[in-house]
Amino acid sequence: MISPESLKNHVVQVLEDRKARDIVALNVTGACSFTDYMVIASGTSNRHVKSLVDRVVESSKAEGNPPIGVEGREALDWVLLDLGDVVVHVMRPESRAFYDLERLWSELPSAESTV
């Protein structure tokens, strides 16, 4: 089993390798009980979002941490990938600007950016 911080670092590295944009990792251990980290990244197109998500899923499985669930693969505008200790949001820039998740989560007590 991989530690939450190592899993977060692994996810961020995979996203960086696939040229994800504006990657933010938030430590939310003090703000919620269902995960330790939120990773938010942007893809430039639906195809790029799909590529990012597919690579994170493949890589996480190879590391022995298969996803618990994946939501949003149909539209590919905002895909949520639940890895347990890390929840990954891969979004098109328009959706990311509209929902502004990093502001929402970073304003909670004990949430801090780690990337």
N, CA, C and O atoms as a Tinker XYZ file with bonds, in Angstrom:
   460  protein
     1  N      0.840000   -1.189000    0.000000    73     2
     2  CA     0.000000    0.000000    0.000000    64     1     3
     3  C      0.884000    1.251000    0.000000    63     2     4     5
     4  O      1.864000    1.335000    0.741000    81     3
     5  N      0.533000    2.181000   -0.812000    73     3     6
     6  CA     1.288000    3.419000   -0.978000    64     5     7
     7  C      0.725000    4.484000   -0.017000    63     6     8     9
     8  O     -0.486000    4.544000    0.195000    81     7
     9  N      1.582000    5.305000    0.550000    73     7    10
    10  CA     1.118000    6.343000    1.480000    64     9    11
    11  C      0.336000    7.411000    0.715000    63    10    12    13
    12  O      0.549000    7.598000   -0.482000    81    11
    13  N     -0.569000    8.112000    1.405000    73    11    14
    14  CA    -1.341000    9.171000    0.735000    64    13    15
    15  C     -0.453000   10.221000    0.060000    63    14    16    17
    16  O     -0.734000   10.638000   -1.064000    81    15
    17  N      0.611000   10.646000    0.736000    73    15    18
    18  CA     1.488000   11.658000    0.148000    64    17    19
    19  C      2.218000   11.123000   -1.078000    63    18    20    21
    20  O      2.367000   11.834000   -2.072000    81    19
    21  N      2.673000    9.872000   -1.014000    73    19    22
    22  CA     3.344000    9.262000   -2.168000    64    21    23
    23  C      2.385000    9.108000   -3.338000    63    22    24    25
    24  O      2.765000    9.327000   -4.488000    81    23
    25  N      1.140000    8.729000   -3.049000    73    23    26
    26  CA     0.135000    8.609000   -4.102000    64    25    27
    27  C     -0.139000    9.967000   -4.737000    63    26    28    29
    28  O     -0.239000   10.077000   -5.959000    81    27
    29  N     -0.261000   10.994000   -3.910000    73    27    30
    30  CA    -0.470000   12.356000   -4.429000    64    29    31
    31  C      0.691000   12.762000   -5.318000    63    30    32    33
    32  O      0.481000   13.299000   -6.405000    81    31
    33  N      1.914000   12.513000   -4.868000    73    31    34
    34  CA     3.094000   12.862000   -5.661000    64    33    35
    35  C      3.131000   12.086000   -6.977000    63    34    36    37
    36  O      3.505000   12.626000   -8.017000    81    35
    37  N      2.742000   10.828000   -6.918000    73    35    38
    38  CA     2.699000    9.990000   -8.125000    64    37    39
    39  C      1.688000   10.547000   -9.123000    63    38    40    41
    40  O      1.992000   10.665000  -10.310000    81    39
    41  N      0.498000   10.887000   -8.654000    73    39    42
    42  CA    -0.545000   11.437000   -9.522000    64    41    43
    43  C     -0.078000   12.741000  -10.145000    63    42    44    45
    44  O     -0.246000   12.947000  -11.347000    81    43
    45  N      0.499000   13.613000   -9.353000    73    43    46
    46  CA     0.984000   14.899000   -9.868000    64    45    47
    47  C      2.055000   14.665000  -10.933000    63    46    48    49
    48  O      2.057000   15.343000  -11.960000    81    47
    49  N      2.950000   13.730000  -10.705000    73    47    50
    50  CA     4.005000   13.441000  -11.686000    64    49    51
    51  C      3.416000   12.917000  -12.989000    63    50    52    53
    52  O      3.845000   13.325000  -14.068000    81    51
    53  N      2.445000   12.023000  -12.903000    73    51    54
    54  CA     1.798000   11.495000  -14.109000    64    53    55
    55  C      1.118000   12.631000  -14.875000    63    54    56    57
    56  O      1.231000   12.709000  -16.098000    81    55
    57  N      0.423000   13.498000  -14.168000    73    55    58
    58  CA    -0.248000   14.624000  -14.822000    64    57    59
    59  C      0.770000   15.575000  -15.466000    63    58    60    61
    60  O      0.551000   16.067000  -16.573000    81    59
    61  N      1.865000   15.824000  -14.776000    73    59    62
    62  CA     2.911000   16.677000  -15.357000    64    61    63
    63  C      3.503000   16.041000  -16.610000    63    62    64    65
    64  O      3.732000   16.726000  -17.606000    81    63
    65  N      3.750000   14.735000  -16.562000    73    63    66
    66  CA     4.314000   14.019000  -17.712000    64    65    67
    67  C      3.401000   14.090000  -18.934000    63    66    68    69
    68  O      3.877000   14.094000  -20.070000    81    67
    69  N      2.099000   14.147000  -18.701000    73    67    70
    70  CA     1.115000   14.205000  -19.792000    64    69    71
    71  C      0.708000   15.640000  -20.127000    63    70    72    73
    72  O     -0.265000   15.867000  -20.847000    81    71
    73  N      1.453000   16.593000  -19.603000    73    71    74
    74  CA     1.248000   18.012000  -19.929000    64    73    75
    75  C     -0.081000   18.592000  -19.448000    63    74    76    77
    76  O     -0.664000   19.449000  -20.112000    81    75
    77  N     -0.554000   18.126000  -18.299000    73    75    78
    78  CA    -1.731000   18.756000  -17.689000    64    77    79
    79  C     -1.362000   20.184000  -17.326000    63    78    80    81
    80  O     -0.194000   20.499000  -17.098000    81    79
    81  N     -2.352000   21.023000  -17.276000    73    79    82
    82  CA    -2.112000   22.440000  -16.971000    64    81    83
    83  C     -2.613000   22.797000  -15.578000    63    82    84    85
    84  O     -3.578000   22.219000  -15.078000    81    83
    85  N     -1.937000   23.758000  -14.965000    73    83    86
    86  CA    -2.376000   24.350000  -13.698000    64    85    87
    87  C     -2.701000   23.300000  -12.636000    63    86    88    89
    88  O     -3.791000   23.303000  -12.064000    81    87
    89  N     -1.762000   22.418000  -12.382000    73    87    90
    90  CA    -1.970000   21.349000  -11.394000    64    89    91
    91  C     -1.885000   21.936000   -9.988000    63    90    92    93
    92  O     -0.933000   22.639000   -9.649000    81    91
    93  N     -2.893000   21.636000   -9.181000    73    91    94
    94  CA    -2.935000   22.069000   -7.789000    64    93    95
    95  C     -3.241000   20.846000   -6.941000    63    94    96    97
    96  O     -4.148000   20.077000   -7.260000    81    95
    97  N     -2.492000   20.663000   -5.865000    73    95    98
    98  CA    -2.759000   19.588000   -4.912000    64    97    99
    99  C     -3.057000   20.226000   -3.564000    63    98   100   101
   100  O     -2.249000   20.986000   -3.031000    81    99
   101  N     -4.210000   19.911000   -3.027000    73    99   102
   102  CA    -4.630000   20.467000   -1.746000    64   101   103
   103  C     -4.642000   19.379000   -0.682000    63   102   104   105
   104  O     -5.213000   18.308000   -0.884000    81   103
   105  N     -4.015000   19.657000    0.441000    73   103   106
   106  CA    -4.074000   18.765000    1.591000    64   105   107
   107  C     -5.357000   19.105000    2.338000    63   106   108   109
   108  O     -5.472000   20.181000    2.926000    81   107
   109  N     -6.322000   18.188000    2.316000    73   107   110
   110  CA    -7.631000   18.442000    2.926000    64   109   111
   111  C     -7.890000   17.533000    4.130000    63   110   112   113
   112  O     -9.039000   17.322000    4.517000    81   111
   113  N     -6.823000   17.001000    4.716000    73   111   114
   114  CA    -6.999000   16.071000    5.838000    64   113   115
   115  C     -7.761000   16.701000    6.999000    63   114   116   117
   116  O     -8.544000   16.019000    7.661000    81   115
   117  N     -7.548000   17.970000    7.254000    73   115   118
   118  CA    -8.241000   18.635000    8.349000    64   117   119
   119  C     -9.615000   19.154000    7.971000    63   118   120   121
   120  O    -10.372000   19.592000    8.838000    81   119
   121  N     -9.946000   19.110000    6.697000    73   119   122
   122  CA   -11.199000   19.692000    6.225000    64   121   123
   123  C    -12.260000   18.659000    5.856000    63   122   124   125
   124  O    -13.441000   18.996000    5.777000    81   123
   125  N    -11.860000   17.402000    5.628000    73   123   126
   126  CA   -12.849000   16.377000    5.282000    64   125   127
   127  C    -12.367000   15.010000    5.739000    63   126   128   129
   128  O    -11.189000   14.822000    6.042000    81   127
   129  N    -13.283000   14.069000    5.785000    73   127   130
   130  CA   -12.953000   12.741000    6.301000    64   129   131
   131  C    -12.819000   11.677000    5.216000    63   130   132   133
   132  O    -12.411000   10.554000    5.515000    81   131
   133  N    -13.148000   11.995000    3.975000    73   131   134
   134  CA   -13.179000   10.951000    2.943000    64   133   135
   135  C    -11.914000   10.861000    2.091000    63   134   136   137
   136  O    -11.760000    9.908000    1.328000    81   135
   137  N    -11.014000   11.823000    2.203000    73   135   138
   138  CA    -9.762000   11.783000    1.450000    64   137   139
   139  C     -8.730000   12.658000    2.133000    63   138   140   141
   140  O     -9.064000   13.475000    2.990000    81   139
   141  N     -7.469000   12.483000    1.748000    73   139   142
   142  CA    -6.389000   13.298000    2.296000    64   141   143
   143  C     -5.981000   14.424000    1.351000    63   142   144   145
   144  O     -5.613000   15.512000    1.795000    81   143
   145  N     -6.047000   14.161000    0.049000    73   143   146
   146  CA    -5.616000   15.150000   -0.940000    64   145   147
   147  C     -6.634000   15.288000   -2.060000    63   146   148   149
   148  O     -7.273000   14.317000   -2.464000    81   147
   149  N     -6.771000   16.502000   -2.550000    73   147   150
   150  CA    -7.522000   16.807000   -3.770000    64   149   151
   151  C     -6.491000   17.295000   -4.774000    63   150   152   153
   152  O     -5.736000   18.227000   -4.494000    81   151
   153  N     -6.459000   16.671000   -5.935000    73   151   154
   154  CA    -5.599000   17.126000   -7.020000    64   153   155
   155  C     -6.513000   17.638000   -8.118000    63   154   156   157
   156  O     -7.433000   16.941000   -8.547000    81   155
   157  N     -6.257000   18.850000   -8.569000    73   155   158
   158  CA    -7.070000   19.479000   -9.611000    64   157   159
   159  C     -6.133000   19.850000  -10.756000    63   158   160   161
   160  O     -5.081000   20.452000  -10.541000    81   159
   161  N     -6.530000   19.480000  -11.980000    73   159   162
   162  CA    -5.710000   19.778000  -13.153000    64   161   163
   163  C     -6.613000   20.070000  -14.335000    63   162   164   165
   164  O     -7.774000   19.661000  -14.365000    81   163
   165  N     -6.066000   20.784000  -15.307000    73   163   166
   166  CA    -6.815000   21.105000  -16.519000    64   165   167
   167  C     -6.237000   20.370000  -17.709000    63   166   168   169
   168  O     -5.026000   20.190000  -17.837000    81   167
   169  N     -7.158000   19.944000  -18.588000    73   167   170
   170  CA    -6.785000   19.416000  -19.889000    64   169   171
   171  C     -7.224000   20.410000  -20.943000    63   170   172   173
   172  O     -8.199000   21.134000  -20.739000    81   171
   173  N     -6.533000   20.460000  -22.051000    73   171   174
   174  CA    -6.795000   21.473000  -23.064000    64   173   175
   175  C     -7.992000   21.156000  -23.954000    63   174   176   177
   176  O     -8.520000   22.046000  -24.620000    81   175
   177  N     -8.422000   19.902000  -23.970000    73   175   178
   178  CA    -9.539000   19.470000  -24.811000    64   177   179
   179  C    -10.151000   18.212000  -24.198000    63   178   180   181
   180  O     -9.596000   17.648000  -23.254000    81   179
   181  N    -11.276000   17.776000  -24.725000    73   179   182
   182  CA   -11.878000   16.533000  -24.229000    64   181   183
   183  C    -10.913000   15.359000  -24.408000    63   182   184   185
   184  O    -10.797000   14.503000  -23.532000    81   183
   185  N    -10.235000   15.329000  -25.529000    73   183   186
   186  CA    -9.266000   14.251000  -25.801000    64   185   187
   187  C     -8.114000   14.289000  -24.793000    63   186   188   189
   188  O     -7.658000   13.243000  -24.332000    81   187
   189  N     -7.649000   15.484000  -24.455000    73   187   190
   190  CA    -6.566000   15.621000  -23.483000    64   189   191
   191  C     -7.031000   15.194000  -22.090000    63   190   192   193
   192  O     -6.296000   14.519000  -21.369000    81   191
   193  N     -8.250000   15.585000  -21.712000    73   191   194
   194  CA    -8.814000   15.158000  -20.424000    64   193   195
   195  C     -8.859000   13.635000  -20.365000    63   194   196   197
   196  O     -8.456000   13.038000  -19.367000    81   195
   197  N     -9.351000   13.004000  -21.436000    73   195   198
   198  CA    -9.424000   11.531000  -21.489000    64   197   199
   199  C     -8.039000   10.911000  -21.345000    63   198   200   201
   200  O     -7.862000    9.948000  -20.598000    81   199
   201  N     -7.061000   11.457000  -22.054000    73   199   202
   202  CA    -5.697000   10.934000  -21.994000    64   201   203
   203  C     -5.125000   11.044000  -20.584000    63   202   204   205
   204  O     -4.497000   10.108000  -20.089000    81   203
   205  N     -5.342000   12.180000  -19.944000    73   203   206
   206  CA    -4.852000   12.374000  -18.574000    64   205   207
   207  C     -5.468000   11.368000  -17.614000    63   206   208   209
   208  O     -4.766000   10.732000  -16.829000    81   207
   209  N     -6.786000   11.231000  -17.686000    73   207   210
   210  CA    -7.490000   10.312000  -16.785000    64   209   211
   211  C     -7.058000    8.871000  -17.042000    63   210   212   213
   212  O     -6.766000    8.129000  -16.104000    81   211
   213  N     -7.019000    8.478000  -18.309000    73   211   214
   214  CA    -6.626000    7.104000  -18.637000    64   213   215
   215  C     -5.237000    6.782000  -18.112000    63   214   216   217
   216  O     -5.006000    5.688000  -17.597000    81   215
   217  N     -4.312000    7.720000  -18.236000    73   215   218
   218  CA    -2.942000    7.472000  -17.780000    64   217   219
   219  C     -2.861000    7.401000  -16.255000    63   218   220   221
   220  O     -2.126000    6.573000  -15.717000    81   219
   221  N     -3.600000    8.249000  -15.560000    73   219   222
   222  CA    -3.610000    8.179000  -14.093000    64   221   223
   223  C     -4.207000    6.847000  -13.646000    63   222   224   225
   224  O     -3.695000    6.227000  -12.714000    81   223
   225  N     -5.278000    6.399000  -14.296000    73   223   226
   226  CA    -5.894000    5.109000  -13.940000    64   225   227
   227  C     -4.898000    3.971000  -14.165000    63   226   228   229
   228  O     -4.696000    3.144000  -13.277000    81   227
   229  N     -4.275000    3.921000  -15.343000    73   227   230
   230  CA    -3.306000    2.860000  -15.652000    64   229   231
   231  C     -2.141000    2.860000  -14.661000    63   230   232   233
   232  O     -1.753000    1.814000  -14.140000    81   231
   233  N     -1.606000    4.019000  -14.418000    73   231   234
   234  CA    -0.446000    4.145000  -13.550000    64   233   235
   235  C     -0.777000    3.790000  -12.100000    63   234   236   237
   236  O      0.014000    3.143000  -11.413000    81   235
   237  N     -1.944000    4.216000  -11.649000    73   235   238
   238  CA    -2.358000    3.897000  -10.275000    64   237   239
   239  C     -2.575000    2.401000  -10.100000    63   238   240   241
   240  O     -2.203000    1.829000   -9.075000    81   239
   241  N     -3.175000    1.771000  -11.098000    73   239   242
   242  CA    -3.343000    0.310000  -11.048000    64   241   243
   243  C     -1.989000   -0.383000  -10.971000    63   242   244   245
   244  O     -1.804000   -1.315000  -10.188000    81   243
   245  N     -1.046000    0.077000  -11.786000    73   243   246
   246  CA     0.288000   -0.517000  -11.800000    64   245   247
   247  C      1.004000   -0.354000  -10.459000    63   246   248   249
   248  O      1.835000   -1.184000  -10.092000    81   247
   249  N      0.682000    0.714000   -9.731000    73   247   250
   250  CA     1.268000    0.961000   -8.414000    64   249   251
   251  C      0.530000    0.206000   -7.304000    63   250   252   253
   252  O      0.891000    0.319000   -6.132000    81   251
   253  N     -0.497000   -0.559000   -7.669000    73   251   254
   254  CA    -1.250000   -1.329000   -6.684000    64   253   255
   255  C     -2.361000   -0.552000   -6.014000    63   254   256   257
   256  O     -2.843000   -0.948000   -4.953000    81   255
   257  N     -2.775000    0.548000   -6.619000    73   255   258
   258  CA    -3.834000    1.379000   -6.050000    64   257   259
   259  C     -4.896000    1.667000   -7.123000    63   258   260   261
   260  O     -4.990000    2.789000   -7.621000    81   259
   261  N     -5.690000    0.649000   -7.473000    73   259   262
   262  CA    -6.709000    0.859000   -8.509000    64   261   263
   263  C     -7.772000    1.841000   -8.052000    63   262   264   265
   264  O     -8.042000    1.946000   -6.855000    81   263
   265  N     -8.375000    2.557000   -8.981000    73   263   266
   266  CA    -9.405000    3.534000   -8.603000    64   265   267
   267  C    -10.630000    2.875000   -7.998000    63   266   268   269
   268  O    -11.019000    1.771000   -8.381000    81   267
   269  N    -11.227000    3.570000   -7.050000    73   267   270
   270  CA   -12.484000    3.139000   -6.449000    64   269   271
   271  C    -13.626000    3.468000   -7.400000    63   270   272   273
   272  O    -14.600000    2.722000   -7.499000    81   271
   273  N    -13.498000    4.592000   -8.098000    73   271   274
   274  CA   -14.527000    5.003000   -9.043000    64   273   275
   275  C    -14.041000    6.111000   -9.951000    63   274   276   277
   276  O    -13.112000    6.851000   -9.630000    81   275
   277  N    -14.703000    6.203000  -11.106000    73   275   278
   278  CA   -14.428000    7.270000  -12.062000    64   277   279
   279  C    -15.778000    7.793000  -12.533000    63   278   280   281
   280  O    -16.629000    7.020000  -12.974000    81   279
   281  N    -15.972000    9.090000  -12.441000    73   279   282
   282  CA   -17.222000    9.723000  -12.863000    64   281   283
   283  C    -16.938000   10.795000  -13.895000    63   282   284   285
   284  O    -15.956000   11.528000  -13.776000    81   283
   285  N    -17.793000   10.894000  -14.911000    73   283   286
   286  CA   -17.687000   11.967000  -15.888000    64   285   287
   287  C    -17.000000   11.591000  -17.177000    63   286   288   289
   288  O    -16.728000   12.464000  -18.001000    81   287
   289  N    -16.709000   10.313000  -17.380000    73   287   290
   290  CA   -16.018000    9.887000  -18.598000    64   289   291
   291  C    -16.865000   10.056000  -19.856000    63   290   292   293
   292  O    -16.332000   10.081000  -20.965000    81   291
   293  N    -18.165000   10.171000  -19.690000    73   291   294
   294  CA   -19.027000   10.305000  -20.860000    64   293   295
   295  C    -18.846000   11.662000  -21.526000    63   294   296   297
   296  O    -18.661000   11.731000  -22.741000    81   295
   297  N    -18.895000   12.726000  -20.760000    73   295   298
   298  CA   -18.816000   14.085000  -21.306000    64   297   299
   299  C    -17.377000   14.575000  -21.435000    63   298   300   301
   300  O    -17.074000   15.378000  -22.317000    81   299
   301  N    -16.481000   14.095000  -20.557000    73   299   302
   302  CA   -15.071000   14.488000  -20.548000    64   301   303
   303  C    -14.859000   15.987000  -20.358000    63   302   304   305
   304  O    -13.863000   16.546000  -20.819000    81   303
   305  N    -15.792000   16.622000  -19.683000    73   303   306
   306  CA   -15.653000   18.033000  -19.357000    64   305   307
   307  C    -15.064000   18.187000  -17.958000    63   306   308   309
   308  O    -14.257000   19.080000  -17.700000    81   307
   309  N    -15.487000   17.298000  -17.064000    73   307   310
   310  CA   -14.979000   17.237000  -15.693000    64   309   311
   311  C    -15.022000   15.775000  -15.287000    63   310   312   313
   312  O    -16.097000   15.189000  -15.162000    81   311
   313  N    -13.863000   15.195000  -15.083000    73   311   314
   314  CA   -13.782000   13.790000  -14.687000    64   313   315
   315  C    -13.235000   13.732000  -13.266000    63   314   316   317
   316  O    -12.199000   14.323000  -12.961000    81   315
   317  N    -13.939000   13.016000  -12.410000    73   315   318
   318  CA   -13.528000   12.815000  -11.021000    64   317   319
   319  C    -13.019000   11.388000  -10.901000    63   318   320   321
   320  O    -13.701000   10.439000  -11.287000    81   319
   321  N    -11.831000   11.247000  -10.370000    73   319   322
   322  CA   -11.183000    9.956000  -10.194000    64   321   323
   323  C    -10.923000    9.762000   -8.706000    63   322   324   325
   324  O    -10.147000   10.506000   -8.108000    81   323
   325  N    -11.568000    8.766000   -8.106000    73   323   326
   326  CA   -11.439000    8.494000   -6.675000    64   325   327
   327  C    -10.412000    7.404000   -6.453000    63   326   328   329
   328  O    -10.637000    6.244000   -6.797000    81   327
   329  N     -9.285000    7.783000   -5.875000    73   327   330
   330  CA    -8.232000    6.831000   -5.540000    64   329   331
   331  C     -8.165000    6.577000   -4.031000    63   330   332   333
   332  O     -7.167000    6.065000   -3.523000    81   331
   333  N     -9.214000    6.931000   -3.337000    73   331   334
   334  CA    -9.253000    6.744000   -1.885000    64   333   335
   335  C     -8.609000    7.911000   -1.166000    63   334   336   337
   336  O     -9.273000    8.891000   -0.830000    81   335
   337  N     -7.311000    7.802000   -0.934000    73   335   338
   338  CA    -6.592000    8.864000   -0.224000    64   337   339
   339  C     -6.377000   10.114000   -1.073000    63   338   340   341
   340  O     -6.024000   11.172000   -0.553000    81   339
   341  N     -6.591000    9.986000   -2.377000    73   339   342
   342  CA    -6.443000   11.108000   -3.307000    64   341   343
   343  C     -7.654000   11.125000   -4.236000    63   342   344   345
   344  O     -8.000000   10.108000   -4.838000    81   343
   345  N     -8.284000   12.271000   -4.344000    73   343   346
   346  CA    -9.365000   12.466000   -5.304000    64   345   347
   347  C     -8.841000   13.422000   -6.365000    63   346   348   349
   348  O     -8.356000   14.510000   -6.053000    81   347
   349  N     -8.944000   13.003000   -7.625000    73   347   350
   350  CA    -8.391000   13.761000   -8.741000    64   349   351
   351  C     -9.536000   14.338000   -9.563000    63   350   352   353
   352  O    -10.469000   13.623000   -9.929000    81   351
   353  N     -9.461000   15.632000   -9.849000    73   351   354
   354  CA   -10.415000   16.315000  -10.716000    64   353   355
   355  C     -9.650000   16.771000  -11.951000    63   354   356   357
   356  O     -8.735000   17.588000  -11.844000    81   355
   357  N    -10.012000   16.256000  -13.119000    73   355   358
   358  CA    -9.416000   16.710000  -14.373000    64   357   359
   359  C    -10.525000   17.403000  -15.138000    63   358   360   361
   360  O    -11.563000   16.808000  -15.425000    81   359
   361  N    -10.296000   18.674000  -15.468000    73   359   362
   362  CA   -11.370000   19.503000  -16.000000    64   361   363
   363  C    -10.912000   20.281000  -17.224000    63   362   364   365
   364  O     -9.731000   20.589000  -17.382000    81   363
   365  N    -11.870000   20.591000  -18.079000    73   363   366
   366  CA   -11.635000   21.574000  -19.134000    64   365   367
   367  C    -11.541000   22.942000  -18.461000    63   366   368   369
   368  O    -12.163000   23.153000  -17.420000    81   367
   369  N    -10.786000   23.864000  -19.026000    73   367   370
   370  CA   -10.601000   25.183000  -18.381000    64   369   371
   371  C    -11.907000   25.915000  -18.091000    63   370   372   373
   372  O    -12.019000   26.599000  -17.073000    81   371
   373  N    -12.890000   25.780000  -18.969000    73   371   374
   374  CA   -14.166000   26.474000  -18.756000    64   373   375
   375  C    -14.881000   25.956000  -17.504000    63   374   376   377
   376  O    -15.400000   26.740000  -16.710000    81   375
   377  N    -14.902000   24.655000  -17.339000    73   375   378
   378  CA   -15.538000   24.062000  -16.157000    64   377   379
   379  C    -14.761000   24.397000  -14.898000    63   378   380   381
   380  O    -15.344000   24.666000  -13.848000    81   379
   381  N    -13.466000   24.380000  -15.009000    73   379   382
   382  CA   -12.640000   24.687000  -13.838000    64   381   383
   383  C    -12.869000   26.117000  -13.374000    63   382   384   385
   384  O    -12.969000   26.378000  -12.175000    81   383
   385  N    -12.951000   27.033000  -14.314000    73   383   386
   386  CA   -13.203000   28.431000  -13.948000    64   385   387
   387  C    -14.596000   28.589000  -13.336000    63   386   388   389
   388  O    -14.775000   29.344000  -12.380000    81   387
   389  N    -15.570000   27.883000  -13.883000    73   387   390
   390  CA   -16.940000   28.007000  -13.398000    64   389   391
   391  C    -17.092000   27.455000  -11.977000    63   390   392   393
   392  O    -17.674000   28.117000  -11.117000    81   391
   393  N    -16.576000   26.256000  -11.729000    73   391   394
   394  CA   -16.747000   25.622000  -10.415000    64   393   395
   395  C    -15.727000   26.097000   -9.387000    63   394   396   397
   396  O    -16.020000   26.072000   -8.192000    81   395
   397  N    -14.551000   26.523000   -9.805000    73   395   398
   398  CA   -13.534000   27.113000   -8.937000    64   397   399
   399  C    -13.285000   26.283000   -7.668000    63   398   400   401
   400  O    -13.319000   26.803000   -6.553000    81   399
   401  N    -13.037000   24.992000   -7.864000    73   399   402
   402  CA   -12.859000   24.067000   -6.736000    64   401   403
   403  C    -11.696000   24.435000   -5.826000    63   402   404   405
   404  O    -11.794000   24.304000   -4.606000    81   403
   405  N    -10.601000   24.893000   -6.412000    73   403   406
   406  CA    -9.453000   25.196000   -5.544000    64   405   407
   407  C     -9.761000   26.314000   -4.569000    63   406   408   409
   408  O     -9.291000   26.279000   -3.431000    81   407
   409  N    -10.539000   27.307000   -4.981000    73   407   410
   410  CA   -10.924000   28.363000   -4.050000    64   409   411
   411  C    -11.837000   27.793000   -2.976000    63   410   412   413
   412  O    -11.666000   28.084000   -1.792000    81   411
   413  N    -12.799000   26.988000   -3.383000    73   411   414
   414  CA   -13.734000   26.390000   -2.431000    64   413   415
   415  C    -12.993000   25.572000   -1.372000    63   414   416   417
   416  O    -13.227000   25.744000   -0.176000    81   415
   417  N    -12.093000   24.678000   -1.814000    73   415   418
   418  CA   -11.396000   23.814000   -0.865000    64   417   419
   419  C    -10.305000   24.545000   -0.103000    63   418   420   421
   420  O    -10.079000   24.255000    1.072000    81   419
   421  N     -9.630000   25.479000   -0.739000    73   419   422
   422  CA    -8.531000   26.155000   -0.039000    64   421   423
   423  C     -9.021000   27.104000    1.049000    63   422   424   425
   424  O     -8.256000   27.457000    1.946000    81   423
   425  N    -10.282000   27.522000    0.983000    73   423   426
   426  CA   -10.821000   28.410000    2.013000    64   425   427
   427  C    -11.288000   27.656000    3.257000    63   426   428   429
   428  O    -11.607000   28.279000    4.270000    81   427
   429  N    -11.333000   26.341000    3.194000    73   427   430
   430  CA   -11.729000   25.560000    4.359000    64   429   431
   431  C    -10.590000   25.534000    5.373000    63   430   432   433
   432  O     -9.421000   25.586000    4.991000    81   431
   433  N    -10.920000   25.455000    6.655000    73   431   434
   434  CA    -9.869000   25.377000    7.671000    64   433   435
   435  C     -8.992000   24.144000    7.453000    63   434   436   437
   436  O     -9.499000   23.057000    7.174000    81   435
   437  N     -7.713000   24.313000    7.577000    73   435   438
   438  CA    -6.724000   23.245000    7.509000    64   437   439
   439  C     -6.508000   22.688000    6.101000    63   438   440   441
   440  O     -5.880000   21.639000    5.962000    81   439
   441  N     -6.993000   23.336000    5.072000    73   439   442
   442  CA    -6.682000   22.913000    3.706000    64   441   443
   443  C     -5.511000   23.759000    3.230000    63   442   444   445
   444  O     -5.511000   24.980000    3.387000    81   443
   445  N     -4.517000   23.103000    2.649000    73   443   446
   446  CA    -3.353000   23.841000    2.172000    64   445   447
   447  C     -2.880000   23.286000    0.837000    63   446   448   449
   448  O     -2.970000   22.083000    0.590000    81   447
   449  N     -2.382000   24.150000   -0.010000    73   447   450
   450  CA    -1.862000   23.750000   -1.318000    64   449   451
   451  C     -0.492000   23.115000   -1.147000    63   450   452   453
   452  O      0.330000   23.600000   -0.370000    81   451
   453  N     -0.244000   22.021000   -1.879000    73   451   454
   454  CA     1.030000   21.334000   -1.759000    64   453   455
   455  C      1.815000   21.312000   -3.055000    63   454   456   457
   456  O      2.912000   20.756000   -3.087000    81   455
   457  N      1.303000   21.889000   -4.112000    73   455   458
   458  CA     2.056000   21.946000   -5.379000    64   457   459
   459  C      2.278000   23.376000   -5.755000    63   458   460
   460  O      2.891000   23.654000   -6.786000    81   459
